C-alpha cells in the first residue's frame, strides 16, 4: 500500500484539528513495511507540524519484535535461527508476537494536540481497548503496574509505543482470532506465568473484521478523531 505523502499531507489551518487519515489494508502487511509507513508519517509531521495524523489498522504475518533494551532472555529460541522473523525496534517494552488474527493498531499522533505525557497516552490506549471489549459484552481489566489489558486471567492485548518529539508510533495489538502457539516460543512481554488469550476463546467465530469497526469507533471517541479517507 504505497502512500503518496504529497497528496495526503496538507498544511491548511483545518489540519490543526484532531483529524487523522485511516488506513485499513485488507491483506497481511509485513512488519517492516508498516514500520516504514509509520516512520515516514512521523517524519512528515515533524517537518510540517500542522499536517494530519494517521492510524493504521492491520494484521501482520508471523513475526516477533523486541523493544528498546528488551532482554533476549525472554526468547525461548536461538536468535540466530528464529521460528519467524525477529525485529529489534524503537518502542518500549519487551518481546511480543504478531500473527494473523491479531488486530494491530498503529496511531501516529501528535501528543502536543492532546497531552505531552506518554503514561497518559498508554492509559488512553488501554481505555480504548476496555471500550472495545465492552461493546462485545466482555470486561477487560488492567493489572496495576503492567501495561496492556487482561480478560479474566489472560493477557488479551499488548501495548508498546515509540515517540519522537511527541509524535507517536507503534501502538497496540489485540488478539482476536489467533493461533496462540507462537507465544510458546517467548516469555510474552517478559511476564513469567502470565498466559495470553484470544477473544475467540470467549466469543467463538469472532474475526478481526468484526472488531475493526469497533476499534475505529472507540479510537475516535477516545482521541476525538475525525477520519479522512485515504
C-alpha positions, 0 to 999 in steps of 0.5 A, a space after each residue: 500500500 504505497 502512500 503518496 505523502 504529497 497528496 495526503 499531507 496538507 498544511 491548511 489551518 483545518 489540519 490543526 484539528 484532531 483529524 487523522 487519515 485511516 488506513 485499513 489494508 485488507 491483506 497481511 502487511 509485513 512488519 517492516 513495511 508498516 514500520 516504514 509507513 509509520 516512520 515516514 508519517 512521523 517524519 512528515 509531521 515533524 517537518 510540517 507540524 500542522 499536517 494530519 495524523 494517521 492510524 493504521 489498522 492491520 494484521 501482520 504475518 508471523 513475526 516477533 519484535 523486541 523493544 528498546 533494551 528488551 532482554 533476549 532472555 525472554 526468547 525461548 529460541 536461538 536468535 540466530 535461527 528464529 521460528 519467524 522473523 525477529 525485529 529489534 525496534 524503537 518502542 518500549 517494552 519487551 518481546 511480543 508476537 504478531 500473527 494473523 488474527 491479531 488486530 494491530 493498531 498503529 496511531 501516529 499522533 501528535 501528543 502536543 494536540 492532546 497531552 505531552 505525557 506518554 503514561 497518559 497516552 498508554 492509559 488512553 490506549 488501554 481505555 480504548 481497548 476496555 471500550 472495545 471489549 465492552 461493546 462485545 459484552 466482555 470486561 477487560 481489566 488492567 493489572 496495576 503496574 503492567 501495561 496492556 489489558 487482561 480478560 479474566 486471567 489472560 493477557 488479551 492485548 499488548 501495548 508498546 509505543 515509540 515517540 519522537 518529539 511527541 509524535 507517536 508510533 507503534 501502538 497496540 495489538 489485540 488478539 482476536 482470532 489467533 493461533 496462540 502457539 507462537 507465544 510458546 516460543 517467548 516469555 510474552 512481554 517478559 511476564 513469567 506465568 502470565 498466559 495470553 488469550 484470544 477473544 475467540 476463546 470467549 466469543 467463538 467465530 469472532 474475526 478481526 473484521 468484526 472488531 475493526 469497526 469497533 476499534 475505529 469507533 472507540 479510537 475516535 471517541 477516545 482521541 476525538 478523531 475525525 477520519 479522512 479517507 485515504 
